[in-house]
Amino acid sequence: MKDLWKELEELEKEYKDILDAINKEFRKELRKIG
């Protein structure tokens, strides 16, 4: 069970990194439009 939690934590970190990257790109596009 502990291994599962460890894997979920790793996934969450990766997910946050991806979301941050998407956010940055999204803001860049918004600036172009605005």
C-alpha positions, 0 to 999 in steps of 0.5 A: 500500500505504501508503494502506491502512495509513493507512486501517486506522489511522484505522479502528482509532482509530474502533473504539477510540472505539466500544469505549470508548463501549460499555464506559462504557454497559455499566458503567452498566448493570452498576451499575444491576443490581448 
